[in-house]
Amino acid sequence: MPVALARGHRLFVETLDAFAAPPVGCAELKDISSSNAATLGNVVNDHGHGRLRQSEI
């Protein structure tokens, strides 16, 4: 994933550990704040954490 894409949009991740440094997390996400992310579990349990706009993929 391009880092610029990850920085400019909300992210849906399996776990917030994705934002940790490798090898635990994703290298592309290690310098990005997790404050603009939702875990898939949160989305399943509370649809308010899901897509907010049609433009979100």
SULQUICOR-V606953 format. One record per pair of residues at least 24 apart in sequence whose ideal C-beta (glycine too) atoms are under 10 Angstrom apart, sorted by the first residue. I is the first residue (numbers start at 0). J is the second residue. If there is no record, write none. Layout:
i=I j=J
i=I j=J
//
This chain:
i=0 j=25
i=0 j=27
i=0 j=28
i=1 j=27
i=2 j=26
i=2 j=27
i=2 j=28
i=2 j=29
i=2 j=30
i=2 j=31
i=5 j=30
i=5 j=31
i=5 j=35
i=5 j=36
i=6 j=30
i=6 j=31
i=6 j=32
i=6 j=35
i=7 j=35
i=8 j=35
i=8 j=36
i=8 j=54
i=8 j=55
i=8 j=56
i=9 j=35
i=9 j=36
i=9 j=37
i=9 j=48
i=9 j=49
i=9 j=50
i=9 j=51
i=9 j=52
i=9 j=55
i=10 j=35
i=10 j=36
i=10 j=37
i=10 j=38
i=11 j=36
i=11 j=37
i=11 j=38
i=11 j=39
i=11 j=41
i=11 j=42
i=11 j=48
i=11 j=49
i=11 j=50
i=11 j=55
i=11 j=56
i=12 j=36
i=12 j=37
i=12 j=38
i=12 j=39
i=12 j=41
i=13 j=38
i=13 j=39
i=13 j=40
i=14 j=38
i=14 j=39
i=14 j=40
i=15 j=41
//
